[in-house]
Structure formats: C-alpha cells, structure tokens
C-alpha cells in the first residue's frame, strides 16, 4: 500500500480523520505569539510536543514556556541542531525542551506517545506515521501552502478509563479494555523511584484515570528517613507519556507513620476522575472539591461535604459518605516491633460503626438532591445508575439512586465483627446482581431488584491485609486461591455464573508460578481479556485458554497496586526488596507487545557516526600530568581511592557555577569534567582556576561523569548513544548508537531513548576477535587483550527486547561485540523467571559496570571479558565467598537512600523481606563506601537499625575487606529472628548482630555522609548536618519541638544549611580537621586530584579546596 504523505494536504486529513479543520494562519511571526496561537488552536494544555523541522529552536523554546509541557525538536541539519540547543540552553529551558538530529520518514518515537506534532514542512513524512506516534486525542498541526491544518487522533473504542478506585462506581475492578496485555514495552517511567518505607503507610493513597490523564495522591517526602515530615500532593500526569501536568499540595493527610499493612483501605476512595473533572478531598478533613483536570485549578467546593470518606460519581451524581464526627487520628508509635504495632493500630482505629451522612449531589450544579444518616461499612458503597447499595452494619441496603428511597434490605448475609483499617468488605454491582463479601470468605449474590438471596459460595483464600478479590469478567464471578505461598495455595481460579452461582470454569496454573510467598498487599485487578492476580508480581491469566503468564519483575505499591486502562498497565512506586536487582522501580506505564515497535535492522556502519575529530586525537592531546581521576570513582573497581595525598587543612581555592543538577566528576589532572545531567551537557573546566573551557550537548541526559582515555572523553547518553570527544576542545570524534534503534519515550520527566546508556562507561583490558583467512569478516578466535570500552544499553531484560552489552574500540568507536541480554537463558531458552530461588531471580537491570581485571560486574551479575554471563542462576545471599566487588543492588547512582538498600563490598545481595539485610551483617556495607588494598571505609547504619527499623542512626567505620569465616559462623549461631529494633539494642551485642568487626568506629557523626574519598592515608567525608537523633524522635512526631527538628533536617537534606567536611585519619579514625561548606555535595560528588579536593554541589557549582596558604610572618 502506498503511504499517505502530507503532499496531499487538507483533503487527505479531512477524509481520513474525520475531524480535521483548516485553521487560520498564525497572525504574528513572533515566536511567543506563534506558540500561544498554536496551543490555543490545538487545545493542548500540557504533555509532549514534537516540533518537526525545528530550525533555530525559537518556536520550539516558546512552546515549552509552561511547566506542563515537554518539547522535543527534530531537525535534519546539524547546524540547526547546534544553534537550537545553544539558544534553548541560554534561556534556561534545556532538558524539558531538547533537540535531536533526525532525518527519514519514520518518527523516532514509540506508539501512542505524543500529544502534539507540529510540522511546518512535513516533506515525505506520512500521515499514517504521525498517527502512529500520536496519543489518543493527540493533535497533528501541519502547515502547507501558508495554511495550518489540524487533525485529532480519535479515542479508540478498545481502551478504557479507570475513574474510581475499583474501576467505576459499581465496584467491579475490571477494565473494559481489549488492548491491555502482558507487558513487553516501557511506555514511560516517572518519579519517585521508591515509596518511602515498607514498614509504614503506603506512599500512594489513590490513583484514577480519565480522558487521557492519570491523577494520584502521593507522599513525596524524603526517602532518607520515614521520620521526616511527609509532602503529600495531588498530582496529574499525561496517561500516555507521563508528563507531569500539575501538582496541588495537601497540607493534612493521614499520619505517614501509620504502620504497614494497615491501609487505611478507605483512602483510595477519596479521588474520582470523570472526563475533564476531578473530585477529591484536598486534605484528610477537607470538603470535596471539583478540579479542572487539565490545569489543576479548583472550580468549586461542595457545601457540607467536609470529611467525606468516600466519593462515587454515577450518571452525573456525586455520592458521598461524609463522616460529620471525624477527628484526626492521634496516632503515635508505641511498639518498635512493627507487627505488634500493626495489630494495635489496625484494630484500635478500625471501623467505628458510627453513622455517616450519605449525600447525593448534582456534580454540575452542586445541589444536594437527597441525604440520609446511615451506617456505611467501609468500601461497600456502590452505584450503577439505578440503585445505590451499601452495608449499614446490619444489612445490605439498596436505595433508589435518584430519590434515595429505600428499595430493600437483606440482613441474612454474614459480616465480619471487626473491620480493621487495612481490610474491608466488597460490594460489586453487575447485570442486576449485587455481589457481597463481608468476611470469612463468604460471597453472597442478591437480586438487584428485590434483595432476594440468589446463592452463596465460599471464596478461595485471597487478600493479604487487603480486601478479598471478587472480579466479574467474561460474564463470570472469579476468585483465586492465591493468599499464601504455593505450599498452601494452589493457584486454582474458579468462575461462577453471577445469577446462579454455578461453577462454569475452574483450572489450575498451567505453569509453575514460583509462588514463594503470600499474595501482594493489594487486591487483584482484571480486564475483559485477562485476570490480573497479584500473587507474586503481576500475573496475566487468559480464562479462555487457561494460560498463565507471570511477571514477578513488576508490582505496585501496597494498598493500591496496579491500574489497567488506556491500553497500558500502570505499576505504582513500591518499597519492596523482593527481586530488586530485577524488578522495575519508579512509576511505570507498561505496554503490551507491539509489532510496530520491533527494532528496525540497520547496518553497523549506520550506527557509527564520525565527527570532525575522528582519528585526530594523538598522544599530544593527552595531558601528561602527575595525577588524575580518569573514571567514575577513579578506577575500574570503583574504589573511590587515590594514592595521592591531600592535606587535612584546606580552604576554598575557587568556585565555578555550572548550573542545574550535576554529576560526579572526573579529571585528567588539568581539566575537570562534569555533566549537567538534566541539561544533557558535558562541561570541561580548568582544574587550576575554575574557568570554563568548553561544553558539549548530547541528545539526552548524561547521568554520570565521562571516562577519560588517552585524550578521549568517553560517555554514554540517555539518548542511547556512546560519545567520544577530544579532551582538548570538546570536538566530537565519534558516536556509536548502542540502542538497536532510534526510538524515544519519556523517562523521569524527560524524553529519553528506550535503551539509555549510563554516562560512565568502563575501559578495561579484554580480548578482541581476530580474523583468519582472506575474509576479513570471518572472526574465529579471541586475540590479545586490548583496552576495550564496555557499556550496557536498555532498561530491563524483560522489556523492549532486553539489554545490550557492547564492547567498542575506545579510539575508533568500532563495535567489537554485542551481547543481547533478554528474558531468555541463551543456553536453554528458558525464561529467566524459571531460575527463581526464594525471592531472587537473575539480575535483569543495568548499572554502571565495574571490573577486577578478570571479571566484569553489573550489580552482582558476573560477566567474562567477552561480555558473556558467567552464571545466570541467582546465588544465596549467604554466599559471599569469592568475587568481592563494590556494588549496589539498586544501582550505584541511586541517591535516594531507600531504606532497604545499601552499597555492598561482597559477592551477592540479599533480596526479600527476610533476606535483604543479610549481607549487611556479613560483609562491609554502607550508604557509601571506599576501599584500598586491605580495608573498606564507609558510612553505614548501626546494625541494630538495619532491619525492620523506623530509626536510622549511622557510623563511620573502617573494616577488613575479608570477614573471617569464624565470625560468620558465630553470627549464624547467635540469636536470630529479632525484628524489634529496640529489642536488638537491649538484648543483642554488636558482635551478635554483625560479623564485620570494625578496625575503628566513630558513632553518630554530626553529618550525613553524601560524599567520600580516600586520599592516601586520609579519609574525607562530606555531607549536610545530622540534626535529629532519631532514637529520641521516635514516637514523638506530633510534639512541636521534635517536628521543628525534623523540619530542620529536611532543610539540611535540601542543601539549605550548608555542609560539613571531615578529614579523618584512615589508620585510626581520628578526626584531623573539620570544615564548614556553604553547599552540600551531590551524592558521591567529590574527587581528589593533585593534592586538591573537587566537589560538585547541589546548587550547581564546582568547588575546589586546596591547602591553606601559609601567612608569612612580619
């Protein structure tokens, strides 16, 4: 079929889309007026804009003037790209607005991503191609022959919204979506990377979607400590690209220290989205507000709705359960044992059985149509346009939705005597039947017209501290036996006729589900095609074929879980340590398999682009210097150590403002190299004076500093390319596309490649293939070891074809080898999940690579020097013999201080509720570590606060790299299973809690170590002041004095109280000097070169500290 192109202009668009209309030409040539005119004409109020043929970027920048827009410019001319980048950088917009080179007829984006495509000269770009990348309701705005033409991509009938906690007002958590399917592609991923704490209230309280947007209530407070105050917000994102559209602060919400697995189950019912309106309580004791979904502005507040606990919207009516006697829960921690506290709180503050005011309001006008005082059991309120149903504590009650008149009540059904805060009954309205499960796994079906009992049945066990699963899909009522591990639960799913209760389908899993633990802490969901139980991760079950597909590498937050709609699956941020070297983190939107997203085959020559400096970086370009810091953490082992001495007494030598969020640094001795991460720009600065020498802007974020090699500056980018610049002037020598194709989506609020590359690439000695015979392409053996560039492209082995480990020639960019790391074992063809052991599976997530000279490491995964995995099967966390190396199970660049993660100098990580902390007791670990030939130096939690602790107190320490086996054996024989941090303090000695015996120890230093360097025999440690003694703050959060201290600690973490720098004797831990700094270093953002310290700071500066000048005497 011939492609339709823009050469056949307005009639083509009118005929195909059916809603196109010719717009008036933009009246003013001024870029800001032109941008405003385009946005007004297209009706786009936020999201991702693509500007095809962006030219000098003037209009592109103007389109990104609002914070709710991401703008990506494309141009085929290198001069235009460079000019546009510089212009946008000068305006301080670069990153949110960015430019990449592009030519061809295929737009470099995944399907259904873009909200607005603007093309002033579309050339051969086809209409079909533009429609492919546009999201539903997205707009193409094309100019031809002086006229602008607007076309809108219609909303597909095959995808659905998710307007309420349980899909809609009827309470059946099943999306009428034919597109949602087993996840194969990352549509977008956003912040936060982690929820705040596993042992306390879930960070995400509610999530809904309507009209191509998602809305959610989340605590964005610091991950460094759960004791710190929350930052609750109502936020909106574009559903298809994750662009953050707006946020509204929520001043008062439920106490964030509320214990784990205690809900509150009612909180997700405080948020509803219908079309272009959002209905929400903007506070735990606030009235219901109507909010404009596009802008976040409050349109009205409904009278007499203060402390509404549940909101439904059915046929234009708001149905509210208002608690007129609501009082803020005066919750204070009393028990250090998290499970004791969970039982106390969930029962103490369970449903109080006091009456609520049931209100029916006209959503558009705000008038109250009727109201009644009724008992309403939590989460039993449901409506289907004709009837309103709930359980009042004595009976299931049905009212007429329009008048409120009682139609019937049935008191014969069973209800739980106690309704704790984390659990609730279920009511589902379906096809004239009321389905009610009120406890004890009993399900009752009542006639919607009369309330007559139709049938009763016993549900399979489901729900782990959350409501039981009752799902009606494919015309049947489903429940699954998934509450416990496989030893107790079989995975059987049973489907019953909703009218008769007859079992119509029943089947066991057709695969081993590797169910090693209980169901997730949130209810299951479904679509019209798939059951989506939440047993171990996210399973997809097709009842028609009775085929299971497991996805243990993705799960959602406690209480809420996953949301299937818009043809996607939304995985909410979690705090889970199971499989966390393999499982996705962040706020993820996942798409099913799409044939159109298979990588297009290209020749290897097309992947390598040569720049002006290609072949022109000789020995003269490399600086001959006495000292350097040539790669991330100075060496391939990532030690953070230099043999050069730095004096303890230092003073500021210079400061240079770069701007933005900075990476750590590298140096060749005369120059410093640092990335302005979000501005996609690498800067070179004179090390002696701080003068800016040159900068280079790439096609995406540069998340870590470059690697320096013989005058070459080498780094990876989030655009999927590896770059080589000439160190002397920043001119491009070459760039190689590590990604299999030029394809973008949105990641952490910017446009990035589907296959990004970490900035810090690895240079290590590795064998190169040799050729034999006349055919230069017939590689038959590995030759001599040479310096080799290693890097990894991609986000997960389970998505988008997996990861790619590449070996490149660092001087020429020529590819040496490429190893595809996907979801299959290359030897057996088995899915990686077939190798699950306990709560671990094979490592599936990328990271900065390291090496010991014989082995390449990615987290705990080992590779040979040819880039092949040495062993795929996960190993026990107790096995720490051999292959010691520095790594983090969540990635070395993760600066969040997520409470269940830490750096490890060892072999393996622990993963899972009872395992994640085990390496922390057997090998040296910490928030940040450095090491030399014999010892590890670090900043770590006291061992009593490592597991199941809401308190975090720290120490500086030095220990031997190797832990004696005898000490490990003594630890095994010590008392185990003490999960109460307070009891660990009083009942166990330090030796019983950790086999790592410190060489020296400094307990509770007055700083939070965010950067650390070992310079010869001196350990330098820098970070913000540690303001709060969390042992004293625990249980006293509501006291004004404690709250003031906690607020001050947040200010310190944000960089508003400066920093401390300590110089410590590495031999005995004695403090040699203390310096006050006016800015906090970025995480791991300090290096030592030439007798000086260099820091990258949170306020966007580079700071040089040098030996204090001696003042001459008189």
Secondary structure, 3 states (H helix, E strand, C coil): CCCCECCCCHHHHHHHHCCCEEECCCCCCCHHHHHHHHHHHHCCCCEEEEEECCCCCHHHHHHCCCCCEEEEEEECCHHHHHHHHHHHHHCCCECCEEEEECCCCCCCECCCCEEEEEECCCCCCEHHHHHHHEEEEEEEEEEECCEEEEEECCCCCCCCCECECCECCCCCCEECCCCCCCCCEEEEEECCCCCCCCCECCCEEEEEEECCEEEEEEECCCCCCCCCCCCEEEEEEECCCCCEEEEEECCCCCCCCCECCCCCCCHHHHEEEECCEEEEECCCCCCEEEEECCCCCEEEECCCCCCEEEEEEECCEEEEEECCCCCCCCCCCCCCCHHHHHHHHHHHCCCCCCCEEEEEEECCCCCEEEEEEECCCCCCCEECCCEEEEECCCCEEEEECCCCCEEEEECCCCCCCCCCCCCCCEEEEECCEEEEECCCCEEEEEECCCCCEEEEEECCCCCCCCCCCCEEECCEEEEECCCCCCCCCCCCEEEEECCCCCEEEEECCCCCCCCCCCCCCECCEEECCCEECCCCCCCEEECCCCEEECCCCCCCECECEEEEECCEEEECCCCCCCCCCCCCCCEEEEECCCHHHCCCCCCHHHHEEECCCCCCCCHHHCCCCCCCECCCCCCCCCCCEECCCCCCCEEEEEEEECCCCEEEEEECCCEEEEEEHHHCEEEEEECCCCCEEEEEECCCCCCCCCEEECCEEEEECCCCEEEEEECCCCCEEEEEECCCCCCEEEECCEEEECCCECCCCEEEEEEEEEECCCCCCCEEEEEEEEEEEEEEECCCCCCCCCEEEEEECCCCCCEEEEEEECCECCCCCCEHHHHCECCECCCCCCCCCEECCCCEEECCEEECCCCCECCCCCCCCCCCCCCCEEEECCCCCCCCCCCCCCEEEECCCCCCCCCCCCHHHHCCEECEEEECCCEEEEEEECHHHCCCCCCCCEEEEEEECCCCHHHHHHHHHCCCCCCCHHHHHHHCCHHHHCCCCEEEEEECCCECCCEEEEECCEEEEEECECCCCHHHHCCCCCCHHHHHHHHHHHHHHCCCCCEEEEEEECCCCCEEEEEEECCCEEEEEEEEECCEEEEEECCCEEEEEEECCCCCCC
